[in-house]
Amino acid sequence: MGGRTVRERLQGRELKVFSFCSMALLLAAGAAGMVRERASLADAVKGLWVIVISRDALITDYFGLAGYASAFLNAVLVMGMGLWLLCREKVKFTGLTMAAVFINVGYALWGKNPVNILPILVGTSAYALVHGSRLSRYIYTGFFGTSLAPLVTELVFELPYGRKMNLLVAIAVGILIGFILPALSVHTASMHMGYNLFNVGFSAGILAFVVVCVLKSFGIESESVLIWREGRPLWIVVGLFGYFALTFLYGLYLCGGRAEGLLKVWKHPGRAVADFVLMEGPGNTLMNMALVGALCAAYICLIGGDFSGPVVGAILTAFGFSAFGAHVRNYAPVLAGVYLSTLLNRFEPTTPGVQLAAAFAVGLAPIAGRFGVIAGIVAGMLHTAIVMCTSQMYGGLNLYNNGFSAGWVAIIMVPAIESFLMEYGRRKRRDTDA
């Protein structure tokens, strides 16, 4: 009786409670990092300041830049900002909420901090104000649009006007980015027809390319960097799998101990908009998130990869988007495609960019869900090839480089596949009529 009462009290707040508990676990991870590094709270705060004042271009691993404690503390602050805005705007927690929250948490380990995301969120607020709407209508675009946060930081370093003026210009550009992206992302969604779950990553990549070209015309160029902490710390690996296990158990509890609902989640192709919370409920969604997160982490373990800040962040992103289109059945073929590509091309599975491509291939899961395993494998292979080139287009200033790449994969593959299927269908009908 008591268990049922608790579930009744959680009804409608399941994901909000889960999100705040996750933030508490991030704080615990920061404390564990302090113990591992023999650091004090003051040291962690100093590391946080290093994160704020440093360049954030791809790939800047905050584990390597400032240490575990500071990186997790930064993630707590970024997540706290997001949850505060969601609660302030009285936004209902759905699958899209999970995707937005956890992509920000993930990138708070390698590119986002409370300072460089703020101008973009202000710009999105201004867009809502101009259009006579509440921020809640565009809040997800604002969250995803913080993918260009490194561009804000970069302008402070690269502009030739002096640090104070550079800061003002950087803030203005960040606000402009937040103002433009809501409209731009609406148009880019039609280009890939919902087969790229990282739609704002695609629109942000286009915008970043334009901005970088403008800067280059003035002789201002940005270069990608590579700060990457190697290794597989046991406490992080165990912590991740433990977190996924707790998530699964919580979802199972919400479903009254029944896991059959997972099969219903797996039947969806995942093409956007596919909000599993609204479709199949929070319990089934959380179990699916746990399994996808565990699959992603297990893959990194099996290939001997690194649980660096970017990789842990990518796993958390895949975890979040498993509430909004991705599940084990449609993600596994694309993941397999990324690995198989390394047997044919010059890259190793443990190459940093390829490790990230494996996790972020989750964005192309709808292709496998709609067109089958072979199409998913091809999508993963094509994604690996494209993503290793695209970051050079904008100097590493679009954090969602994989989202940009996934957009191109979908734009190339989906029309070709649909054209083939239409022609095949016509021939089959002609043969049947004959």
PLY file of the C-alpha trace (Angstrom):
ply
format ascii 1.0
element vertex 434
property float x
property float y
property float z
element edge 433
property int vertex1
property int vertex2
end_header
0.00 0.00 0.00
2.83 2.35 0.93
4.60 1.78 -2.40
1.47 2.61 -4.35
1.04 5.78 -2.32
4.57 6.90 -3.19
3.92 6.29 -6.89
0.74 8.28 -6.65
2.63 11.17 -5.07
5.22 11.01 -7.86
2.62 11.08 -10.62
3.29 13.97 -12.96
6.60 14.74 -11.20
8.53 11.54 -11.95
11.06 13.14 -14.28
11.45 16.31 -12.25
12.36 14.24 -9.18
14.69 12.13 -11.32
16.44 15.23 -12.70
17.09 16.76 -9.29
18.33 13.41 -7.95
20.67 13.20 -10.96
22.04 16.62 -10.10
22.69 15.40 -6.54
24.59 12.41 -7.97
26.67 14.79 -10.12
27.55 16.67 -6.96
28.57 13.36 -5.39
30.75 12.66 -8.43
32.42 16.03 -7.87
33.08 15.10 -4.25
34.55 11.77 -5.38
36.77 13.69 -7.80
38.02 15.86 -4.96
38.93 12.75 -2.96
40.69 11.17 -5.94
42.66 14.33 -6.70
43.24 15.16 -3.02
41.75 18.57 -3.75
39.88 20.96 -1.48
36.69 22.82 -2.32
38.81 25.91 -2.91
40.86 23.97 -5.47
37.66 22.87 -7.22
36.43 26.47 -7.38
39.79 27.61 -8.78
39.47 24.92 -11.44
35.97 26.16 -12.23
37.42 29.64 -12.80
39.98 28.10 -15.18
37.09 26.53 -17.13
35.29 29.88 -17.37
38.29 31.87 -18.63
39.70 29.25 -21.04
38.97 28.61 -24.70
36.28 25.98 -25.24
36.81 25.01 -28.89
36.61 21.33 -29.79
38.00 19.29 -28.16
38.53 20.81 -24.71
38.20 18.12 -22.05
37.44 19.73 -18.70
38.72 16.59 -16.94
42.10 17.36 -18.48
41.86 21.14 -18.27
40.77 21.57 -14.66
40.30 18.16 -13.06
37.38 15.90 -12.24
36.04 17.88 -9.29
35.87 21.17 -11.18
34.36 19.56 -14.27
31.55 17.93 -12.29
30.98 21.12 -10.31
30.60 22.97 -13.62
28.10 20.32 -14.76
26.09 20.80 -11.55
25.91 24.56 -12.13
24.89 24.22 -15.79
22.26 21.63 -14.91
21.03 23.78 -12.03
20.58 26.75 -14.37
18.58 24.62 -16.78
16.34 23.12 -14.12
15.75 26.53 -12.57
14.60 27.92 -15.92
12.35 24.93 -16.55
10.73 25.27 -13.15
10.46 29.05 -13.46
8.68 28.69 -16.80
6.53 25.85 -15.43
7.56 23.55 -18.26
6.20 20.02 -18.16
9.01 17.46 -17.99
8.81 15.23 -21.09
11.21 13.25 -23.25
12.36 16.44 -24.96
13.15 17.85 -21.52
15.39 14.87 -20.77
17.18 15.30 -24.10
17.75 19.02 -23.49
18.82 18.65 -19.87
21.27 15.81 -20.41
22.88 17.19 -23.54
23.68 20.32 -21.52
24.97 18.23 -18.62
27.12 16.20 -20.99
28.63 19.21 -22.70
29.26 20.87 -19.35
32.15 18.41 -19.19
33.71 19.80 -22.37
32.60 23.15 -23.72
29.77 24.77 -21.78
29.88 26.70 -18.54
27.38 28.98 -16.75
29.01 32.09 -18.26
29.34 31.27 -21.96
25.81 29.83 -22.30
24.12 32.83 -20.67
24.17 35.30 -23.64
22.59 32.69 -25.93
19.80 32.02 -23.43
19.26 35.78 -23.14
19.00 35.99 -26.93
16.36 33.27 -26.99
14.46 35.12 -24.24
14.60 38.27 -26.39
13.23 36.31 -29.36
10.32 35.10 -27.24
9.68 38.64 -26.00
9.66 40.11 -29.52
7.19 37.45 -30.61
4.93 38.06 -27.64
5.51 34.59 -26.17
6.84 33.17 -22.96
10.35 31.75 -22.94
8.82 28.31 -22.36
7.82 28.16 -26.03
11.43 28.43 -27.22
13.32 27.21 -24.16
14.46 23.95 -25.75
15.90 25.75 -28.76
17.74 27.99 -26.30
19.15 24.99 -24.44
20.25 23.25 -27.64
21.50 26.53 -29.09
24.15 26.79 -26.39
26.15 24.50 -28.70
27.72 27.75 -29.95
28.87 28.77 -26.47
32.56 28.30 -27.46
32.09 31.00 -30.11
31.18 33.47 -27.36
34.34 32.60 -25.44
36.48 32.61 -28.57
35.55 36.18 -29.48
36.84 37.40 -26.12
40.25 35.99 -27.03
40.42 36.65 -30.76
38.94 40.11 -31.36
41.50 42.94 -31.54
39.62 45.60 -29.56
40.88 45.06 -26.04
39.52 42.63 -23.47
36.59 44.78 -22.23
35.34 45.64 -25.70
35.90 42.06 -26.83
33.71 40.89 -23.95
30.91 43.28 -24.91
31.04 42.21 -28.56
31.10 38.53 -27.55
28.02 38.99 -25.38
26.23 40.82 -28.19
27.07 38.06 -30.68
25.89 35.41 -28.21
22.57 37.24 -27.80
22.26 37.49 -31.59
22.88 33.74 -31.93
20.16 32.98 -29.40
17.84 35.30 -31.30
18.47 33.75 -34.73
18.48 30.03 -33.92
14.74 29.55 -33.11
13.73 30.62 -36.61
16.63 28.88 -38.35
16.06 25.55 -36.61
12.45 25.44 -37.84
13.65 25.52 -41.45
16.50 23.01 -41.03
14.10 20.43 -39.55
12.38 20.16 -42.92
15.72 19.48 -44.65
16.40 16.17 -42.87
12.69 15.41 -42.30
13.10 14.45 -38.66
15.72 11.75 -39.25
18.41 13.71 -37.39
17.51 13.99 -33.71
20.13 16.76 -33.28
18.29 19.32 -35.40
19.61 22.41 -33.62
23.13 20.99 -33.94
22.64 21.07 -37.70
21.28 24.63 -37.75
24.00 25.75 -35.31
26.64 24.26 -37.59
25.33 26.28 -40.53
25.29 29.46 -38.44
28.77 28.78 -37.04
30.12 28.29 -40.56
28.73 31.67 -41.64
30.09 33.46 -38.57
33.53 31.87 -38.93
33.66 32.88 -42.61
32.84 36.47 -41.65
35.56 36.44 -39.00
38.08 35.02 -41.48
37.28 37.84 -43.89
38.59 40.18 -41.18
41.69 38.04 -40.65
40.40 36.45 -37.44
40.80 32.68 -37.43
40.10 30.02 -34.83
41.80 26.66 -34.62
40.57 23.42 -33.12
42.37 22.10 -30.05
42.77 18.69 -28.47
42.79 18.45 -24.70
41.88 14.84 -23.92
42.30 12.92 -20.67
43.04 9.29 -21.45
42.19 6.27 -19.35
39.24 4.49 -17.81
39.05 5.44 -14.12
37.25 2.61 -12.35
35.21 4.98 -10.19
33.78 6.74 -13.25
33.00 3.49 -15.09
31.36 1.94 -12.03
29.59 5.22 -11.27
28.07 5.37 -14.76
26.86 1.77 -14.76
25.55 2.23 -11.23
23.65 5.33 -12.32
22.12 3.49 -15.27
21.14 0.59 -12.99
19.41 2.97 -10.57
17.64 4.64 -13.49
16.38 1.29 -14.74
15.16 0.28 -11.27
13.39 3.61 -10.82
11.67 3.19 -14.17
10.75 -0.39 -13.30
9.29 0.82 -9.99
7.19 3.44 -11.78
5.85 0.67 -14.01
4.86 -1.46 -11.03
7.66 -3.98 -11.63
6.59 -4.71 -15.22
9.05 -4.22 -18.08
6.84 -5.24 -21.03
6.33 -1.58 -21.92
9.91 -1.48 -23.20
8.82 -3.53 -26.19
6.35 -0.80 -27.08
9.13 1.80 -26.97
11.26 -0.35 -29.26
8.49 -0.55 -31.86
8.69 3.19 -32.57
11.01 4.14 -35.47
12.10 7.22 -33.51
11.64 9.82 -36.23
11.20 13.26 -34.66
9.01 14.16 -32.99
9.03 10.91 -30.98
8.60 11.77 -27.32
8.63 8.42 -25.53
7.43 9.95 -22.26
4.22 11.14 -23.90
3.90 7.94 -25.94
4.72 5.21 -23.44
5.09 6.91 -20.04
8.06 7.95 -17.89
8.74 4.51 -16.42
9.25 2.75 -19.74
11.23 5.73 -21.01
13.62 5.67 -18.05
14.26 1.96 -18.53
15.02 2.60 -22.19
17.36 5.46 -21.28
19.23 3.20 -18.87
19.72 0.46 -21.46
20.95 2.83 -24.17
23.34 4.52 -21.72
24.67 1.13 -20.63
25.07 0.00 -24.27
27.03 3.13 -25.09
29.30 2.81 -22.03
29.81 -0.91 -22.67
30.91 -0.15 -26.24
33.58 2.27 -25.00
34.79 -0.39 -22.53
34.92 -3.10 -25.21
36.99 -1.05 -27.66
39.37 0.07 -24.90
38.27 3.69 -25.21
38.71 6.57 -22.79
36.19 7.77 -20.24
37.29 11.35 -20.81
35.03 14.34 -20.24
33.85 14.37 -23.87
33.12 10.63 -23.90
31.23 10.71 -20.60
29.37 13.76 -21.90
28.53 11.97 -25.15
27.22 8.96 -23.23
24.99 11.23 -21.14
23.74 12.87 -24.34
22.81 9.48 -25.81
21.17 8.68 -22.48
19.04 11.84 -22.69
18.01 11.37 -26.31
16.81 7.87 -25.48
13.74 9.66 -24.19
13.26 11.37 -27.53
13.66 8.98 -30.45
16.52 6.57 -29.71
16.30 3.07 -28.29
18.43 -0.06 -28.30
16.91 -1.49 -31.48
17.38 1.59 -33.67
20.68 2.74 -32.13
22.59 -0.57 -32.21
22.80 -0.77 -36.05
24.15 2.77 -36.34
26.66 2.08 -33.56
27.73 -1.08 -35.39
28.18 0.99 -38.54
30.59 3.34 -36.79
32.69 0.41 -35.61
32.62 -1.39 -38.97
33.80 1.78 -40.70
37.03 1.64 -38.70
37.79 -1.77 -40.23
37.81 -0.13 -43.67
39.11 3.40 -43.18
42.28 4.84 -41.64
40.77 5.58 -38.22
40.97 3.42 -35.12
37.92 2.82 -32.90
39.83 4.55 -30.09
40.52 7.73 -32.10
38.92 10.51 -30.00
36.65 11.72 -32.79
35.51 8.19 -33.60
34.72 7.42 -29.97
32.50 10.50 -29.93
30.97 9.57 -33.29
29.93 6.20 -31.83
28.00 7.79 -28.98
26.54 10.63 -31.01
25.47 8.29 -33.81
22.38 7.99 -31.63
21.13 11.05 -33.52
20.73 8.90 -36.65
18.83 6.12 -34.90
15.56 6.99 -36.72
17.11 5.92 -40.03
17.60 2.39 -38.71
14.19 2.52 -37.04
12.43 3.43 -40.28
14.51 1.75 -43.00
16.10 -1.20 -41.22
19.41 -2.54 -39.98
21.39 -2.24 -43.22
20.41 1.41 -43.65
21.39 2.05 -40.03
24.82 0.48 -40.55
25.41 2.54 -43.70
24.32 5.68 -41.83
26.84 4.96 -39.06
29.65 4.39 -41.56
28.85 7.56 -43.50
28.55 9.55 -40.27
32.07 8.51 -39.22
33.54 9.72 -42.49
31.76 13.06 -42.49
32.17 13.96 -38.83
35.96 13.67 -39.04
35.98 16.51 -41.58
33.25 18.92 -40.56
34.81 20.43 -37.42
37.44 22.10 -39.62
34.67 24.13 -41.29
34.09 26.24 -38.19
37.28 25.92 -36.19
35.74 23.67 -33.55
33.30 26.39 -32.45
30.12 24.30 -32.84
30.00 21.77 -30.01
27.34 19.75 -31.81
29.64 18.82 -34.67
28.11 15.34 -34.72
24.65 16.89 -35.03
25.84 18.86 -38.04
27.31 15.73 -39.61
24.19 13.68 -38.84
22.10 16.29 -40.63
24.10 15.80 -43.82
23.89 12.03 -43.55
20.11 12.21 -43.27
19.82 14.73 -46.12
21.86 12.44 -48.39
20.46 9.05 -47.40
16.76 9.56 -46.76
15.73 10.92 -50.20
17.78 8.20 -51.92
16.24 5.41 -49.84
12.71 6.75 -50.21
13.15 7.12 -53.96
14.32 3.52 -54.21
11.44 2.27 -52.04
8.89 4.18 -54.12
10.25 2.74 -57.37
10.39 -0.75 -55.86
6.77 -0.37 -54.69
5.63 0.73 -58.16
7.32 -2.23 -59.83
5.87 -4.63 -57.30
2.37 -3.27 -57.91
2.85 -3.59 -61.68
4.02 -7.19 -61.29
1.02 -7.95 -59.05
-1.43 -6.40 -61.51
0.14 -8.33 -64.38
0 1
1 2
2 3
3 4
4 5
5 6
6 7
7 8
8 9
9 10
10 11
11 12
12 13
13 14
14 15
15 16
16 17
17 18
18 19
19 20
20 21
21 22
22 23
23 24
24 25
25 26
26 27
27 28
28 29
29 30
30 31
31 32
32 33
33 34
34 35
35 36
36 37
37 38
38 39
39 40
40 41
41 42
42 43
43 44
44 45
45 46
46 47
47 48
48 49
49 50
50 51
51 52
52 53
53 54
54 55
55 56
56 57
57 58
58 59
59 60
60 61
61 62
62 63
63 64
64 65
65 66
66 67
67 68
68 69
69 70
70 71
71 72
72 73
73 74
74 75
75 76
76 77
77 78
78 79
79 80
80 81
81 82
82 83
83 84
84 85
85 86
86 87
87 88
88 89
89 90
90 91
91 92
92 93
93 94
94 95
95 96
96 97
97 98
98 99
99 100
100 101
101 102
102 103
103 104
104 105
105 106
106 107
107 108
108 109
109 110
110 111
111 112
112 113
113 114
114 115
115 116
116 117
117 118
118 119
119 120
120 121
121 122
122 123
123 124
124 125
125 126
126 127
127 128
128 129
129 130
130 131
131 132
132 133
133 134
134 135
135 136
136 137
137 138
138 139
139 140
140 141
141 142
142 143
143 144
144 145
145 146
146 147
147 148
148 149
149 150
150 151
151 152
152 153
153 154
154 155
155 156
156 157
157 158
158 159
159 160
160 161
161 162
162 163
163 164
164 165
165 166
166 167
167 168
168 169
169 170
170 171
171 172
172 173
173 174
174 175
175 176
176 177
177 178
178 179
179 180
180 181
181 182
182 183
183 184
184 185
185 186
186 187
187 188
188 189
189 190
190 191
191 192
192 193
193 194
194 195
195 196
196 197
197 198
198 199
199 200
200 201
201 202
202 203
203 204
204 205
205 206
206 207
207 208
208 209
209 210
210 211
211 212
212 213
213 214
214 215
215 216
216 217
217 218
218 219
219 220
220 221
221 222
222 223
223 224
224 225
225 226
226 227
227 228
228 229
229 230
230 231
231 232
232 233
233 234
234 235
235 236
236 237
237 238
238 239
239 240
240 241
241 242
242 243
243 244
244 245
245 246
246 247
247 248
248 249
249 250
250 251
251 252
252 253
253 254
254 255
255 256
256 257
257 258
258 259
259 260
260 261
261 262
262 263
263 264
264 265
265 266
266 267
267 268
268 269
269 270
270 271
271 272
272 273
273 274
274 275
275 276
276 277
277 278
278 279
279 280
280 281
281 282
282 283
283 284
284 285
285 286
286 287
287 288
288 289
289 290
290 291
291 292
292 293
293 294
294 295
295 296
296 297
297 298
298 299
299 300
300 301
301 302
302 303
303 304
304 305
305 306
306 307
307 308
308 309
309 310
310 311
311 312
312 313
313 314
314 315
315 316
316 317
317 318
318 319
319 320
320 321
321 322
322 323
323 324
324 325
325 326
326 327
327 328
328 329
329 330
330 331
331 332
332 333
333 334
334 335
335 336
336 337
337 338
338 339
339 340
340 341
341 342
342 343
343 344
344 345
345 346
346 347
347 348
348 349
349 350
350 351
351 352
352 353
353 354
354 355
355 356
356 357
357 358
358 359
359 360
360 361
361 362
362 363
363 364
364 365
365 366
366 367
367 368
368 369
369 370
370 371
371 372
372 373
373 374
374 375
375 376
376 377
377 378
378 379
379 380
380 381
381 382
382 383
383 384
384 385
385 386
386 387
387 388
388 389
389 390
390 391
391 392
392 393
393 394
394 395
395 396
396 397
397 398
398 399
399 400
400 401
401 402
402 403
403 404
404 405
405 406
406 407
407 408
408 409
409 410
410 411
411 412
412 413
413 414
414 415
415 416
416 417
417 418
418 419
419 420
420 421
421 422
422 423
423 424
424 425
425 426
426 427
427 428
428 429
429 430
430 431
431 432
432 433
